[in-house]
């Protein structure tokens, strides 16, 4: 999967994570993309470590781990910001 694939998948993962996480998140589309890409990188690393696929390969376990990681990252981002509203 190339750079464009990681960005598209990261945006999808970030959007799904925001839908799963309860409450209203004050995150921009760029922050959603960043957290989704980081989540997808974590999912790829975990899937590779478990031997279910290659790092750049899209698989079910990597996608699930990516979404869970992105949900956790959104929680961390909210905790760090202290619930402040983002400037748009």
Secondary structure, 3 states (H helix, E strand, C coil): CCHHHHHHHHHHHHHHHHHHCCCCCCCCHHHHHHHHHHHHHHHHHHHHHCCCCCCCCCCHHHHHHHHHHHHHHHHHHHHHHCCCCCCC
